[in-house]
Amino acid sequence: MSEIIAVFNAGSSSIKFAAYWAPGDGTFRRGLSGVVENVATRPRLQITHPPLSTAARHVAPPVFREAGIECVLPPLLEWLKGLPVVARVLAVGHRVVHGGGRFTTPVLVNEQVIADLETYTPLAPLHEGPNIAAIKAMLRIAPELPQVACFDTAFHASQTPLATRFALPRELTGKGVRRYGFHGLSYEYIAESLPQHLGDRAEGRVVVAHLGSGASLCAMRERRSVATTMGFSALDGLMMATRCGALDAGVVLYLIRECGMDVDELTDLLYYKS
């Protein structure tokens, strides 16, 4: 029997998760990880890294009777608690895409933090809503469990004001219109791992690529972010699966004026059809 920290990365169509066991020596090690796919339609669990014990491998997977994050998380958490190697869940960690300018380090979640995070939903419409929904669902399921939010934007907080500002009036910068950068949790992990592969060169100038359905580059110096291709939103920078990447602002103006596109049509085009 042991204890675990559960970690969740909740998206619009899937929930990736991992369980880190505490063997009792002050460390944690990953025991299993997996993903619940088709969360909004027909949820299905897939284990990508097996549990520690042979007995745990034969525990029946949870049954998801309804779709949606709020319906998937309760049986998933109970399943984790019921594994033979688990005594109790100590805490829950969440990947949250946008922390704005306010959250630059992990934070213990409370009602005020949730309210603050909801103000960032317009800045990350694909991601922030599901991230918050998972936190709220966990709060309903197990209000006694500490929850910690970790932010994809936080790693880029080391950038200078010059690197984060757009060439726009300063009052707009004061309203949060600036470059934030994303994929920071991935870059932070890589930054921590670089010395094992590069030695002293890890402290020099390094460009890191985060490549997948979402993609970006990060320039690091002394393993800290100095520039990144994603800016105000997760649309900027490299071309991605269905996102346009960097786009001349004049194209957006043209689509509005000459093609008659409204905000919803533009959102659909730039996020889902590019």
N, C-alpha and C positions, 0 to 999 in steps of 0.2 A: 504494500500500500504506500501511496505517496501523495504529493500535492502537485497541482499544475497551475500555470498561468495560461489562460486561453487568449489567443490573438485572432482578431477578425479584420478582414478587408472586405467590406460590403459594397458591392456595386449594384448597378441597375438590373443586371441579369444573373449575377452570381455572388456567392459569398465564399471567399477563400478563408481558410482558417488553419491554425496550427495550435498544438498543445505542447507546452514546455514543462517537462517534469523537474521537480526538485528532489534530487537523490539524497539530500540531507547534508551535503558537504558545502553548502553555501553557493552552489552553482545551479544553473538550469540547462537542460539539454532537450532538444526536440524529440518528442516521442512519436508524434504523428502529425500529418498535415493532409489537407484535402480541400475539396471544393464542392459546394452545392450549386449545381447548374440549373438554368431555367427557373430561377426563383419566382419570377412573375407569372409563370404558366404551369409547368409541371416539374416541381423541384426533384432533383435526383442527386444523391450523395456519391461522390467518387473519392476514395482514399488514394492519395498520391505518395504517401510515405507511411509505412506500416507502424503499428503500435510497438511498444518495447517488448511486450510479453506474447508468447505463443497463444495463451488463453484469450488475450484481448483481440486477436485476429479473427476469432470465431464469434464475437458478439454481434448479434443481428443489428443491421443499420437502422437508424430511425425511420419512421414512416411519416411522411409529410402529407397530411390530409387536406391542407389548403395551401394556396400559393401566397407569396408575399413575405417580406423580411420578418414582419411581426408574427407570422405563423410558423416560419421555418426555424427561427432561433430557439424557441422553447424546447422542442424535441431534440435539437442538436446539442444544446447545453446539457440536457438530461442524459443524453447518450454519452457525452464526455464524462459526466460525473459517474456513470454506471460502468465504465471500463474497469476491469479487474485491478489495474495498477493505480487507480485514482482513489485517493481518500477524500479530497475536496478541492474545489477550485478556489485559489487564493485571490485572484484578481483577473480582470479582463482588459486587454489592450485593443485599441481601435486605430486603424489607419484612417486619418481624416485628410482629405486632399487640400483644403484651403484653411489656413489659420489667419489670413489677412496680415495686417501689420501688428496685430495684438499678441498673437500666440507664436512665439519663436522658440519655445521649448515644450516638451511634453507637459500636460496639465491634468490634474485630477478633476474629473467631470462632476459638475453640479448643475443645478437648474440655470444659474446665471451663465455658465459656460455654454450650455446648450442654446440659450437665447442669443448669445453673442455669435455662435457659429451659424445660426439660422440667417443672420444678416449677410453672410458670405455666399448664400445659395445662388444669387444671381451671377456671381463671379465664376462659379463652377457648377452649372446646371445639370451636367451629366452625373456628377460624383457626390456633391455635398449632401444632397437630399438623402440618398441611400445610406451614406455614412452616418448622418444624424438619426435616421430611422432605426438603424441597428443599435445605436446608443440608447434611444428611447425604449426600444423593445426590451433590451437587457435590463433597463431600469425597472420596467414593469415586472419582468420575470423574477429578478433577483435584486431587489433594491439594496440589499446588504452588501453586495459585492462592489469593491472599489473598481471604478472604470477610469482608464487613463487614455487620453486622446494624444496621438502622435501625428505631426503635421508634415505633409509633403512640401509645404512652402518653407518650413523652418530652416532647412539647411542653407537656403539662399539668403538668410538674414545677414550674413557676413558681407554681402555686397555693399559697395559704397552708394550714397545717394545718387551720384552721377550715373552709376550703372542701372539704377532702378527707375529713373525719371524718364518720362516721355517729353518730347518737345511741345508741351501744351501749357496753358496758363497754370500758374502755381495753385490757384484755388481748386483746380481739378485734381491736382496731386493730393491736396489736403482732403479731398473726398474719396481717396483710395484708388484713383486712376493712375496706376504705376505698374512697373514690372514686379512680379512676385517670383516666378519660376516654380516648377513642379518636379515630381519624381525625386524629391529630396531624401526620402527614406532609403531609396535605392542608392543614391549617390553617397549618402552618409555611410552605408554599409561598405560600399566600395572604398571610400576614403579610409575607413578603419582597416581594410584588408590590404591596401596597396603596399605598405612596408614589407609584408611577407613576400611580395613578388618583385618589388623594385628596389628595396633597401633605401638608401639615402635619396635616391632619385624620386621617391614618392613625395618628397617635400618640394620638388621643383614645379615646373609648369606641366600640367597633365590635362589632357582632354579625355573625358569619359563619355561614352555613348550608352544611353538607355534605349534599347530597341525592342519594340513590340507593337501592339495595336496602338498604344500611345508611345511616342518616340521623342527624344530630345537629346541635346548635348550639353555638357557642363564643362566649363573651363575652371580648373582648380590651381591654386598656388598655395603651397604649404597645407595641402589637403582641405582647403576651404574654398567655397564657391566665390568666384570673382565675376563670372558671366554665365548665362545660360540661354538657350534658344527659345524656351517658352517664356512668355511675358505676363501680360495681364490675365490671360485665360489659357486654357488647355488647347486652344486652336492654333497658337502661334508656333513659329519655328519650322521643324521638319514636316513634310507630308506624312500622313498617318493612314490608318486603315480606311476610315470614311471621313476624316477631317482634312481640311484644305492645307493646313500649315500656313506659313507666312503669306499674306495677301495684301496687295496694294489697296489701301483704304478707298481709293478712287473706284475700285471695282464694286465695293459695297454701295457707294453713292450712286453709281450707274445702275445697279440692279434695282435700287429704290426708285430712282427718277424715271428711268427709261423702260424698265421691265415691270414696274408696278409691284414689286415684291414687298410684302409686309414683314414685320419682325419674326413672326412664326415661320414664314416661308424661308427667310434668310437663315434662321436657326437650324431648320431642317436641312437646308442645302449645305451649310458650312460644317455642321457636326455629323450628319448622317449620310450625305449623298455625294461627298467629294472624294 
